[in-house]
Amino acid sequence: MVVKLYGPDFAAGKRVLVCLIEKEVEFETVPIDIIRGQNKDPDFLNLQPFGVVPVIQDGDYTLFESRAIIRYYAEKYKSQGTDLLGKSIEERGAVEQWLEVEAQNYHPAIYTLAMEILFARKKGTPSDAKAIEESEKKLGKVLDIYEERLSKSKYLAGDFFSLADLSHLPLTKYLADMGKMSLIEERKHVKAWWNDISNRPSWKKVSSSRWPVLE
């Protein structure tokens, strides 16, 4: 049965798309226009009571929250496609650790930058210069820790590509869109890591395509 992925062409949905492609899972996308408020329609709220995207329907099973979704598919299809969880309990622990780092430390800083630069520009509203400065400093400190980690291993959880790396792809692309890639490029090992993961065929396909169809 084909998996249905509901959402707009934003970062969280792309996180799920990359995972589905890496795991060789057949899927179709169902666009949800959050600008027009489709995420607040009763039919959608039956799937996601908070009105937040993305959401997947896998037969009779419905799941939301992008990181929960990628964990689900990485586990469900562990022996299919790319192994994104590691081969031992220790490797799995490292994957989970760095997934949490991405969610709790990396994501918030870039999200604030995107809201203050990209989305403020689209809405025609003024940016908060102080919020931008503070977020850049926070992100820089996080990336200093990444630089140290990646000086010891090729990827965040070890010497294998995992959900921990995959989860960083969509938001890091926003740095390029904002002209802030110097934060990545001025750190030797972080730069090498980004060049590696951003050249994976799955990400190239997702980042160059538009919903509703990936051809």
C-alpha positions in Angstrom: 0.0 0.0 0.0 1.3 3.4 -1.0 2.1 5.8 1.9 0.4 9.2 1.8 2.4 12.2 3.0 0.4 15.3 3.8 2.1 18.7 4.0 3.5 21.8 2.3 6.8 22.0 0.6 8.6 23.0 3.8 11.5 21.7 5.9 9.7 19.1 8.0 8.0 17.5 5.1 11.3 17.3 3.2 12.8 15.5 6.2 10.2 12.8 5.8 10.6 12.6 2.0 14.4 12.0 2.3 13.8 9.2 4.7 11.2 7.6 2.5 13.5 7.7 -0.5 16.5 6.4 1.5 14.3 3.5 2.8 12.9 2.8 -0.7 9.3 3.2 0.5 6.6 3.9 -2.2 4.7 7.1 -1.4 2.5 9.9 -2.8 2.3 13.5 -1.6 -0.9 15.3 -0.7 -0.3 19.1 -0.7 -1.8 21.0 2.3 -1.9 24.8 1.7 -1.3 26.2 5.2 -1.5 29.8 3.8 -5.1 29.2 2.9 -5.7 27.4 6.2 -6.2 23.9 4.8 -4.4 22.5 7.9 -7.4 23.8 9.9 -10.0 22.1 7.8 -12.1 19.5 9.8 -10.9 16.6 7.5 -7.3 17.4 8.2 -7.8 17.9 11.9 -9.2 14.4 12.0 -5.7 13.3 11.0 -3.7 15.8 13.1 -5.7 17.5 15.9 -3.1 20.3 16.3 -3.3 21.2 12.6 0.4 20.8 12.1 2.2 19.2 9.1 3.5 16.8 8.0 1.3 13.7 8.6 1.5 10.2 7.1 -1.1 7.6 6.5 0.3 4.1 6.2 -2.8 2.0 5.6 -4.9 2.3 8.7 -2.0 3.9 10.6 -1.7 7.6 11.0 1.4 9.4 12.4 2.5 13.0 12.8 5.6 14.9 13.9 8.4 14.6 11.3 11.1 13.0 13.6 8.6 10.5 14.9 7.8 9.6 11.3 11.4 9.1 10.2 12.1 7.0 13.3 9.0 4.8 12.4 10.1 4.2 8.8 13.8 3.6 9.7 12.6 0.9 12.1 9.8 -0.6 10.1 12.0 -1.0 7.0 15.3 -1.5 8.9 16.5 -4.2 6.5 15.4 -2.3 3.4 17.3 0.6 1.7 19.8 2.6 3.8 20.2 1.5 7.4 19.6 4.8 9.2 19.7 3.5 12.8 23.1 1.7 13.2 23.9 -1.9 13.7 24.3 -2.0 17.5 22.4 -0.6 20.5 25.3 1.7 21.1 25.1 3.1 17.6 21.3 3.4 17.9 21.9 5.4 21.1 24.3 7.7 19.3 21.7 8.3 16.5 19.0 9.1 19.1 21.4 11.4 21.0 22.3 13.5 17.9 18.7 13.5 16.7 17.8 15.2 20.0 20.7 17.6 19.6 19.4 18.6 16.2 15.8 19.1 17.6 16.8 20.9 20.8 19.9 22.9 19.8 20.4 23.1 16.0 16.8 23.5 14.8 15.7 26.4 17.1 18.5 28.7 16.1 18.0 28.2 12.3 14.2 28.3 12.7 14.5 31.8 14.3 16.8 33.0 11.5 14.5 31.6 8.8 11.5 33.3 10.4 13.3 36.7 10.8 14.9 36.7 7.4 13.2 34.5 4.9 9.6 34.5 6.1 9.6 38.2 7.3 10.8 39.1 3.8 8.0 37.1 2.2 5.4 38.7 4.5 6.9 42.2 4.0 7.4 42.6 7.8 10.5 44.0 9.5 13.1 41.6 10.8 14.3 41.6 14.4 18.0 42.4 14.2 18.7 41.4 17.8 17.0 38.1 17.4 19.1 37.4 14.2 22.3 38.3 16.0 21.5 36.2 19.0 20.5 33.2 16.9 23.7 33.4 14.8 25.7 33.3 18.0 23.7 30.3 19.4 24.1 28.5 16.1 27.8 29.2 16.0 28.3 27.7 19.5 26.4 24.6 18.4 28.5 24.3 15.2 31.7 24.5 17.3 30.5 21.4 19.1 29.7 19.8 15.8 33.2 20.6 14.5 34.8 18.9 17.4 32.5 15.8 17.0 33.1 15.6 13.2 36.8 15.8 13.6 36.5 12.3 15.2 33.9 10.7 13.0 32.6 11.1 9.4 29.0 11.5 10.5 27.4 12.6 13.7 26.5 9.2 15.1 29.7 7.5 13.9 31.1 6.4 10.5 27.7 5.8 9.0 25.0 8.1 7.6 21.9 8.0 9.8 18.7 9.8 10.8 20.9 12.1 12.9 22.5 13.5 9.7 19.4 13.3 7.5 17.4 15.4 10.0 19.7 18.3 9.4 19.3 18.6 5.7 16.2 20.8 5.3 17.0 23.5 7.8 20.7 23.7 6.7 19.4 24.4 3.2 17.7 27.5 4.7 21.1 28.8 5.7 22.1 28.8 2.0 18.8 30.6 1.1 19.6 33.2 3.8 23.2 33.7 2.7 24.5 32.4 6.0 26.5 29.4 4.7 29.7 30.9 6.1 28.6 29.4 9.4 29.1 26.0 7.8 32.0 26.8 5.5 34.3 28.3 8.0 34.4 25.0 10.0 36.5 22.5 8.1 34.9 19.3 9.3 31.3 20.6 9.4 31.8 21.8 5.8 33.1 18.3 4.7 30.1 16.7 6.4 27.6 19.1 4.8 29.1 18.6 1.4 28.8 14.8 1.9 25.2 14.6 3.1 23.9 17.3 0.7 25.2 15.4 -2.3 23.2 12.2 -1.5 20.8 11.4 -4.4 17.8 11.4 -2.0 18.4 15.0 -0.9 19.2 16.2 -4.5 15.9 14.7 -5.6 13.9 16.3 -2.8 15.6 19.7 -2.8 15.2 20.1 -6.6 11.5 19.0 -6.8 8.2 20.5 -5.9 5.1 19.0 -4.5 2.7 17.3 -5.2 4.7 15.0 -7.4 8.4 14.0 -7.2 9.4 12.6 -10.6 
